[in-house]
């Protein structure tokens, strides 16, 4: 007689021994790849339920799925809707009905189509909201601000570019949201002294206040400076502030740690001194692109005023430097785009003894003497930006590397007078560098070999470096294993062999640009496909790359989010189909000048995350095929198309896509043949 198999009443699972607390800890380690948690939840029913209770942050792709998603995750406290361009009042009603007291933060910065009615419903039902981001809601008016005012527990609020909100609406927020600690009113052009003054009077706990580009004057500043807890104040582009109005201020803000007065054209060191009276705790000062100055002779003064009309600059001289003496704790000074003098830089070096970060990007007047004098006195400098300081030579670089051996970040794009042999000093003397920007410089392979000693390097930019070859870049791949980002844009001497070494030696690479490296082929893409964390790939202008290489990237790089394959004529539908199947995290793609046809474009509709698409000069596309693809790609928010298609597509198609939240950008570019890299660089220099 055949023996029957005994089936136990309950099957024991080793997972049953894990408490929910232990499983929560495991889930905390699965934050890098969103697909990991999804895979985890499919292991068994208990894990499915636990993952539902564990998730607190949610970033949905489509608003139409909100009901199902929020039912699946009932304990969400942080909701980011920046991937959902269309959020109507109905959607906000769904959110308020499901989340209620659990919801603490909501991001609507990229969403449209909701009104004060939906906001009121949200605020009344979600009483524990502490953070709301309404940036870019240009259609919202004071009634929406009044609805926000009912959020009594609100602590952080973004209203960037809410241009229709006025002092009345901000006044309502000031009265209703007394617990506010962070407020951004940047580009709220309808808000003036009255609204800002009410915020300062009513919201006593404000710690960070962004008033960039507001039409305010000094009338509201006394109330702002009385805020006991104010640490960060941003007054960028406040053209209503000038030295005369600031001179009436008798007291500064003692708690102030960061002050941003960039692009304040009418404020000099005189007004700055008044504003920062008693600001003994100031740690960061930003004066980029500040007030206009005149030069010496009347002729030069007239000539210079024409230039500064378009590029206003702040003069860094002895007077400004002397006003900086009041800030003994100053650690960060940003003077981008300012007119500097040698004596001014020397004085800055003498008075700012605690400086850790200095930015002189695009400053006029930076010379070897001034910069060398400054860095010699700041041996503890961690971050230095001398981008486009075109007058400095190897002398400055020698002083920088000799004095600032603890540098973590060095940005020196377009310092073209520095000789190639000077770059070896970077690797010899600055071993702690994590970020290095050498774009458009004369560095060669010997320089790269030296820089490979910087084993902590995570970001390296070598765009338009025409003297480097595989010999030098291979050293980077061998010794800089922590590299996460590398930019080789138009570095024409690079071939597959060095990219293979980068892919092999830097497995954690997340971003790589090999655009216009015309010798790159599928071999490079095959190697990069082993870099599982790659999320940004720029291979435009690589004519040897084909669909075969792109297919390998799609299969191996599941986290790919941004892809630029413009001017890759050998990429066709054969590359799009595997991309559509495997690259479900893809958000942005540029298909211009490729051989993709209707079939390939339509296949991309299966990528639910896809938001931004650029399609120019696609000879294989037909109007009907393009229309079908656009209808099928339900998550598109930005679409750049050839102008010739505008008259060939039905108006109802545009209206339908715009109602879903998609923005069209039309281009009428003619095809231009690629220049040789050296000719291209010479042409670029002629236009500067």
C-alpha positions in Angstrom: 0.0 0.0 0.0 1.3 3.4 -1.0 2.5 5.5 2.0 0.7 8.9 2.2 2.7 12.1 2.8 1.9 13.7 6.1 1.2 17.5 5.8 1.7 19.4 9.1 -1.1 21.6 10.3 1.1 24.7 10.3 4.2 25.1 8.2 7.0 26.7 10.3 8.9 29.6 8.7 12.2 30.9 10.1 11.0 34.4 9.4 8.4 33.9 12.3 11.3 34.2 14.7 12.0 37.8 13.6 10.2 40.5 15.6 8.7 43.5 13.8 11.3 45.7 15.3 14.1 43.7 13.8 12.4 43.6 10.4 12.1 47.4 10.6 15.8 47.7 11.2 16.5 45.6 8.1 14.2 47.8 6.0 16.1 50.8 7.2 19.1 49.5 5.2 17.1 49.3 2.0 16.8 53.0 1.2 19.2 53.3 -1.8 17.2 51.4 -4.4 13.4 51.7 -4.2 13.0 48.4 -5.9 14.7 46.6 -3.0 11.8 47.3 -0.6 9.3 46.1 -3.3 11.2 42.8 -3.6 11.4 42.5 0.1 7.6 42.9 0.5 7.0 40.0 -2.0 8.9 37.4 0.0 5.9 36.4 2.1 2.6 37.8 3.4 4.1 38.9 6.8 6.8 40.9 5.1 4.2 42.4 2.8 2.3 43.6 5.8 5.3 44.8 7.8 6.7 46.8 4.8 3.3 48.5 4.6 3.6 49.6 8.3 7.2 50.6 8.0 7.0 53.0 5.1 6.8 56.6 6.2 8.0 58.4 3.0 6.1 58.1 -0.2 6.9 59.6 -3.7 4.1 58.4 -6.0 4.5 58.6 -9.8 0.8 59.1 -10.8 -1.9 61.0 -9.0 -4.6 58.6 -10.3 -3.1 55.8 -8.2 -3.2 57.8 -4.9 -6.2 56.0 -3.5 -4.7 52.6 -4.0 -1.2 53.6 -2.8 -2.4 55.4 0.4 -4.5 52.4 1.3 -1.5 50.2 0.9 0.6 52.5 3.1 -1.6 53.9 5.9 1.3 55.2 8.0 2.9 57.6 5.6 3.9 60.9 7.2 6.0 62.4 4.4 4.3 62.7 1.0 6.4 64.0 -2.0 4.2 64.7 -5.0 6.9 66.4 -7.1 6.5 63.6 -9.7 2.8 64.3 -10.1 2.3 67.4 -12.3 -1.5 67.2 -12.0 -2.9 67.3 -8.4 -6.4 68.6 -8.4 -8.6 69.4 -5.4 -10.0 65.8 -5.6 -6.5 64.4 -5.2 -5.9 66.6 -2.1 -9.3 65.3 -0.8 -8.1 61.7 -1.2 -4.9 62.5 0.7 -6.6 64.3 3.6 -9.2 61.5 3.8 -6.6 58.7 4.0 -3.6 60.3 5.9 -5.4 62.7 8.4 -3.3 63.1 11.6 -0.5 60.9 10.2 0.6 63.4 7.6 3.4 65.8 8.7 4.9 66.9 5.4 3.7 67.4 1.8 5.6 68.6 -1.3 3.5 70.2 -4.0 6.3 72.1 -5.6 5.9 70.6 -9.1 2.2 70.1 -9.0 -0.6 72.3 -10.5 -4.4 72.5 -10.9 -5.3 72.6 -7.1 -6.9 75.6 -5.5 -7.6 77.1 -2.1 -10.5 74.7 -1.7 -8.3 71.6 -1.8 -5.7 73.2 0.4 -8.3 74.1 3.0 -9.6 70.5 3.0 -6.0 69.2 3.4 -5.1 71.6 6.2 -8.3 71.0 8.2 -8.1 67.2 8.0 -4.3 66.9 8.5 -3.9 68.9 11.7 -0.4 67.7 12.4 1.2 69.1 9.2 4.5 70.8 10.0 5.9 71.2 6.4 4.3 72.4 3.2 6.0 73.1 -0.1 3.9 75.2 -2.5 6.7 76.5 -4.7 5.9 77.4 -8.3 2.2 77.6 -7.6 2.0 80.8 -9.6 -1.8 80.7 -9.9 -2.4 80.6 -6.1 -3.7 83.8 -4.6 -4.4 85.2 -1.1 -7.3 82.8 -0.5 -4.8 79.9 -0.7 -2.5 81.6 1.8 -5.5 82.1 4.1 -6.2 78.4 3.8 -2.6 77.6 4.8 -3.0 79.9 7.8 -5.3 77.3 9.4 -2.2 74.9 9.7 -1.6 75.9 13.3 1.4 73.5 13.8 3.2 74.5 10.6 6.9 75.0 11.0 8.3 75.0 7.5 6.7 76.7 4.4 7.9 77.3 0.9 6.1 79.8 -1.3 8.8 80.3 -4.0 7.4 82.0 -7.1 3.9 82.3 -5.7 3.7 85.6 -7.5 0.0 86.2 -7.0 0.2 86.1 -3.2 0.3 89.6 -1.6 0.8 91.2 1.8 -2.7 90.2 2.7 -2.1 86.5 2.2 1.2 86.6 4.0 -0.4 88.5 6.8 -2.9 85.7 7.3 -0.1 83.2 7.5 1.7 85.4 10.0 -1.4 85.5 12.3 -2.3 81.8 11.9 1.1 80.0 11.8 2.8 81.3 14.9 5.1 78.2 15.1 6.9 78.9 11.8 10.6 78.4 11.9 11.4 78.4 8.1 9.8 80.5 5.5 10.8 81.1 1.8 9.1 83.9 0.0 11.6 84.0 -2.9 10.1 85.7 -6.0 6.8 86.5 -4.3 6.7 89.8 -6.1 3.4 90.9 -4.5 4.8 90.8 -1.0 6.5 93.9 0.5 7.4 95.6 3.7 4.0 95.1 5.3 3.8 91.3 4.8 7.4 90.7 5.8 7.0 93.0 8.9 3.9 91.0 10.0 5.9 87.7 9.7 8.6 89.2 11.9 6.2 90.5 14.5 3.9 87.5 14.8 6.3 84.5 14.1 8.9 85.0 16.8 10.4 81.5 16.4 11.6 82.1 12.8 15.1 80.7 12.3 15.4 80.9 8.5 13.9 83.6 6.2 14.3 83.8 2.4 13.2 87.2 1.0 15.1 87.0 -2.3 13.9 89.4 -5.0 11.1 90.9 -2.9 10.3 94.6 -3.4 11.2 95.4 0.2 13.0 98.4 1.7 14.7 99.0 5.0 11.2 99.6 6.7 10.8 96.0 7.5 14.4 95.3 8.6 14.2 96.6 12.2 11.4 94.0 12.9 13.4 91.2 11.2 16.6 92.0 13.1 14.7 91.8 16.4 13.9 88.1 15.8 15.7 86.3 18.7 16.2 83.0 16.9 17.0 84.1 13.3 20.0 82.2 12.0 19.7 82.4 8.2 18.6 85.5 6.3 18.6 85.7 2.5 18.2 89.1 0.9 19.4 88.1 -2.6 18.3 90.6 -5.3 16.5 93.0 -3.0 17.0 96.1 -5.1 15.1 98.3 -2.7 17.9 98.1 -0.1 20.7 100.6 -0.3 23.4 102.1 1.9 21.3 105.1 3.0 18.3 103.1 4.1 20.5 100.6 5.9 22.5 103.3 7.7 19.5 104.0 10.0 19.8 100.5 11.5 21.2 100.8 15.0 21.2 97.1 16.0 21.9 93.9 14.1 20.7 90.4 14.8 22.9 88.7 17.4 21.8 85.2 16.5 22.5 85.6 12.7 24.8 82.8 11.3 24.2 83.1 7.5 23.6 86.3 5.5 23.1 86.2 1.7 23.2 89.7 0.1 24.2 88.5 -3.4 22.9 90.6 -6.3 22.1 93.6 -4.0 23.2 96.2 -6.5 22.8 99.2 -4.2 24.5 97.9 -1.1 28.2 98.3 -0.4 30.4 97.6 2.6 28.8 100.7 4.3 25.3 99.2 4.3 26.6 95.8 5.1 28.3 97.2 8.2 25.0 98.6 9.4 23.1 95.5 8.8 25.5 93.2 10.5 26.0 95.3 13.7 26.3 92.9 16.7 26.3 89.9 14.4 29.1 88.3 16.3 28.0 84.7 15.4 28.0 85.2 11.6 29.5 82.0 10.0 28.6 82.5 6.3 28.5 85.7 4.2 27.5 85.7 0.6 28.1 88.9 -1.4 28.1 87.5 -5.0 27.3 89.8 -7.9 26.8 92.8 -5.6 26.8 96.6 -6.1 28.1 98.6 -9.0 31.4 100.3 -8.7 33.3 102.9 -10.7 36.9 102.9 -11.7 39.5 105.6 -11.7 39.4 107.9 -14.7 36.2 109.3 -16.1 36.7 107.4 -19.4 37.2 104.1 -17.7 34.3 104.9 -15.3 32.0 105.4 -18.2 33.2 102.3 -20.0 32.9 100.2 -16.9 29.4 101.4 -16.1 28.3 99.9 -19.5 29.7 96.5 -18.5 28.4 96.5 -15.0 24.9 97.4 -16.2 24.7 93.8 -17.4 27.0 92.3 -14.7 26.8 94.3 -11.5 29.7 93.7 -9.2 30.7 94.2 -5.6 34.1 95.7 -4.9 36.3 93.7 -2.6 38.9 96.2 -1.3 40.4 97.4 2.0 37.1 99.0 3.1 35.1 95.8 2.8 37.9 93.7 4.3 38.0 96.0 7.3 34.3 95.6 7.8 34.8 91.8 7.9 37.0 92.2 11.0 33.8 92.2 13.1 33.1 88.6 12.3 35.6 86.5 14.2 33.6 83.3 13.6 33.2 83.7 9.8 33.9 80.4 8.2 32.4 80.8 4.7 32.8 83.8 2.3 31.4 83.8 -1.2 32.4 86.7 -3.5 31.5 85.3 -6.9 31.5 87.8 -9.7 32.9 90.6 -7.5 35.6 93.1 -8.5 38.5 92.3 -6.2 41.8 94.0 -5.6 45.2 92.6 -4.5 45.1 94.7 -1.3 41.5 93.6 -0.7 42.3 89.9 -0.9 45.4 90.5 1.3 43.2 92.2 3.9 40.6 89.4 3.8 43.4 87.0 4.5 44.4 89.0 7.5 41.0 89.5 9.1 39.0 86.3 8.4 41.2 84.0 10.5 38.5 81.2 10.8 37.7 80.9 7.1 37.1 77.3 5.9 35.3 78.1 2.6 36.1 80.8 0.0 34.5 81.3 -3.4 36.0 83.7 -5.9 34.3 82.2 -9.0 34.3 84.6 -11.9 35.8 87.4 -9.9 37.4 90.2 -11.8 40.9 91.2 -10.6 42.1 88.0 -9.0 45.9 87.8 -9.6 48.7 85.6 -8.3 49.8 88.2 -5.8 46.4 88.6 -4.2 45.4 85.0 -4.2 48.7 83.7 -3.0 48.7 86.2 -0.1 45.3 85.1 0.9 45.7 81.4 0.9 49.1 81.6 2.7 47.2 82.8 5.7 44.5 80.2 5.6 46.1 76.8 6.1 42.8 75.3 7.3 40.8 76.1 4.2 38.6 73.2 3.2 36.7 74.5 0.1 38.1 76.8 -2.6 36.4 77.9 -5.8 38.5 79.9 -8.3 36.4 79.1 -11.4 37.2 81.4 -14.3 40.0 83.3 -12.5 41.8 83.6 -15.8 44.8 85.7 -14.7 46.3 83.3 -12.2 49.2 81.0 -13.1 51.2 78.1 -11.6 52.3 80.5 -8.9 48.8 80.6 -7.4 48.4 76.8 -7.6 51.8 76.3 -5.9 50.8 78.5 -3.0 47.3 76.9 -2.7 48.7 73.4 -2.6 51.5 74.3 -0.2 49.3 76.2 2.3 45.9 74.5 2.0 46.9 70.8 2.4 43.5 70.0 4.0 41.4 70.9 1.0 38.3 68.8 0.4 36.9 70.7 -2.6 38.9 72.6 -5.3 37.0 74.1 -8.2 39.3 75.7 -10.8 37.5 75.5 -14.2 39.0 77.6 -17.0 42.1 78.7 -15.2 43.8 78.4 -18.6 47.1 80.2 -17.8 48.2 77.4 -15.4 50.8 75.3 -17.1 50.3 71.5 -17.4 53.3 70.7 -15.2 51.8 72.6 -12.2 48.9 70.2 -11.8 51.1 67.5 -10.3 51.2 69.6 -7.1 47.6 68.8 -6.4 48.2 65.1 -6.0 51.4 65.6 -4.2 50.1 68.0 -1.5 46.3 67.7 -1.2 45.6 64.0 -0.4 42.2 64.7 1.2 40.4 66.0 -1.9 37.0 64.7 -2.5 35.8 67.1 -5.2 38.0 68.4 -8.0 36.9 70.5 -11.0 39.6 70.9 -13.7 37.2 71.6 -16.6 38.9 73.4 -19.5 42.4 73.3 -18.3 45.8 72.3 -19.6 46.3 69.3 -17.4 48.0 66.3 -19.0 48.6 62.6 -18.1 51.3 63.4 -15.6 48.9 65.6 -13.7 46.2 62.8 -13.7 48.8 60.3 -12.4 49.6 62.6 -9.5 45.9 63.3 -8.8 45.3 59.5 -8.6 47.0 59.7 -5.1 43.8 61.5 -3.9 42.2 58.2 -2.8 39.2 60.0 -1.3 38.1 61.5 -4.6 34.4 61.1 -5.3 33.8 63.8 -7.9 36.2 64.6 -10.8 35.5 66.9 -13.7 37.8 66.8 -16.7 35.6 68.2 -19.5 37.4 69.9 -22.4 40.8 68.7 -21.2 42.4 68.1 -24.5 45.8 67.0 -23.2 44.7 63.9 -21.3 44.7 60.4 -22.7 44.0 56.8 -21.5 47.4 56.7 -19.9 46.5 59.2 -17.2 42.8 58.3 -16.8 43.7 54.7 -16.2 45.6 55.7 -13.1 42.4 57.4 -11.8 40.5 54.1 -12.4 43.1 52.1 -10.5 43.6 54.2 -7.4 40.4 56.3 -7.0 38.0 53.6 -6.0 35.6 55.9 -4.2 34.8 57.9 -7.4 31.1 58.5 -7.8 31.0 61.2 -10.5 33.3 61.8 -13.5 32.9 64.3 -16.3 34.9 63.8 -19.5 32.9 66.0 -21.8 34.8 66.7 -25.1 38.0 65.2 -23.7 38.7 63.8 -27.1 41.8 61.7 -26.3 39.8 59.2 -24.2 39.1 55.8 -25.6 37.5 52.5 -24.4 40.5 51.2 -22.5 40.5 53.9 -19.8 36.7 53.7 -19.4 37.1 50.0 -18.9 39.5 50.8 -16.0 37.1 53.4 -14.5 34.3 50.9 -14.6 36.4 48.1 -13.1 38.1 50.2 -10.4 35.2 52.4 -9.5 32.2 50.1 -9.1 30.2 52.7 -7.2 30.2 55.2 -10.1 26.8 57.0 -10.2 27.4 59.6 -13.0 29.6 59.6 -16.0 29.7 61.9 -19.0 31.7 60.8 -22.1 29.8 63.2 -24.4 31.6 63.9 -27.6 34.4 61.5 -26.8 34.2 60.2 -30.4 36.4 57.2 -29.9 34.1 55.6 -27.3 32.3 52.4 -28.5 30.0 49.7 -27.1 33.0 48.2 -25.2 32.8 51.1 -22.8 29.0 50.7 -22.3 29.5 46.9 -21.7 32.0 47.7 -19.0 29.8 50.4 -17.4 26.9 48.0 -17.3 28.6 46.3 -14.4 28.3 49.5 -12.4 24.9 48.8 -10.8 24.6 52.2 -9.1 24.9 54.2 -12.3 22.0 56.7 -12.5 23.2 59.3 -15.0 24.8 58.5 -18.4 25.7 61.1 -21.0 27.0 59.7 -24.3 25.8 62.3 -26.8 28.0 62.7 -29.8 29.5 59.2 -29.6 28.9 57.9 -33.1 30.5 54.5 -32.5 28.0 53.6 -29.8 25.1 51.3 -30.9 21.9 49.8 -29.5 23.9 46.8 -28.4 25.9 48.8 -25.9 22.7 50.6 -24.7 20.9 47.3 -24.2 23.8 46.2 -21.9 23.4 49.4 -19.8 19.6 48.8 -19.6 20.1 45.3 -18.3 22.9 46.1 -15.8 22.1 49.6 -14.5 18.6 49.3 -13.1 18.9 52.7 -11.3 19.4 54.6 -14.5 17.4 57.9 -14.2 19.0 60.3 -16.8 20.1 59.3 -20.2 21.5 61.5 -23.0 22.1 59.7 -26.3 21.8 62.8 -28.6 23.7 62.5 -31.8 24.3 58.7 -31.5 23.1 57.8 -35.0 23.6 54.0 -34.5 21.1 53.8 -31.6 17.8 52.7 -32.9 14.7 50.8 -31.7 16.9 47.9 -30.8 18.2 50.0 -27.9 14.8 51.4 -26.8 13.0 48.0 -26.3 15.4 46.7 -23.6 15.5 50.2 -22.1 11.7 50.1 -21.8 11.8 46.6 -20.2 14.6 47.0 -17.7 15.1 50.8 -17.0 11.9 51.4 -14.9 13.6 54.2 -13.0 14.3 56.3 -16.1 13.0 59.9 -15.6 14.8 61.9 -18.4 15.9 61.0 -21.9 17.3 62.9 -24.9 16.7 61.1 -28.2 17.6 63.8 -30.6 19.5 62.9 -33.8 19.2 59.2 -33.2 17.7 56.5 -35.5 14.7 55.8 -33.2 11.4 55.4 -35.0 7.8 55.2 -33.9 8.2 51.7 -32.6 11.0 52.5 -30.3 9.4 55.7 -29.0 6.1 53.9 -28.3 7.9 51.2 -26.3 9.1 53.8 -23.8 5.5 54.3 -22.7 6.0 51.3 -20.4 8.4 53.3 -18.2 6.0 54.8 -15.7 8.7 57.2 -14.2 9.5 58.9 -17.5 8.9 62.6 -17.1 11.2 64.6 -19.5 11.8 63.8 -23.2 13.7 65.7 -25.9 13.0 64.6 -29.5 14.6 66.8 -32.2 15.5 65.8 -35.7 14.2 62.3 -35.7 13.8 61.3 -39.3 12.2 58.0 -38.4 9.3 59.5 -36.6 5.9 60.1 -38.1 3.2 62.5 -36.7 0.9 59.5 -36.0 3.6 57.5 -34.3 4.6 60.5 -32.2 1.0 61.2 -31.2 0.5 57.6 -30.2 3.7 57.6 -28.1 2.8 60.9 -26.3 -0.7 59.6 -25.4 0.8 56.4 -24.0 3.5 58.1 -21.9 1.2 59.1 -19.1 3.8 60.6 -16.8 5.3 63.2 -19.1 5.8 66.7 -17.5 8.2 68.3 -20.0 8.5 67.6 -23.7 10.9 69.3 -26.2 9.9 68.8 -29.8 10.9 70.0 -33.3 8.7 73.0 -34.3 7.8 71.3 -37.6 5.6 68.8 -35.7 3.4 71.5 -34.2 1.4 72.0 -37.3 1.2 68.2 -38.0 -0.3 67.2 -34.7 -4.0 67.9 -33.7 -4.6 70.7 -31.2 -6.7 68.4 -29.1 -3.6 66.3 -28.4 -1.8 69.3 -26.9 -4.8 70.2 -24.8 -5.1 66.7 -23.5 -1.4 66.5 -22.5 -1.4 70.0 -21.0 -4.4 69.0 -18.9 -2.3 66.1 -17.6 0.4 68.6 -16.6 2.8 68.3 -19.5 4.7 71.5 -20.7 5.7 71.8 -24.4 8.9 73.4 -25.6 9.3 73.9 -29.3 12.7 74.2 -31.0 13.5 75.1 -34.6 17.2 74.2 -34.6 18.9 73.4 -37.9 21.3 70.5 -38.1 24.9 71.5 -37.5 27.9 69.3 -38.2 30.3 68.6 -35.3 33.6 70.5 -35.1 36.9 69.1 -34.3 37.4 69.5 -30.5 40.3 71.9 -30.8 38.4 74.0 -33.3 35.3 73.9 -31.1 37.4 75.2 -28.1 38.9 78.0 -30.2 35.4 79.0 -31.3 34.3 79.0 -27.7 37.2 81.2 -26.6 36.4 83.7 -29.4 32.8 84.2 -28.1 33.9 84.9 -24.5 
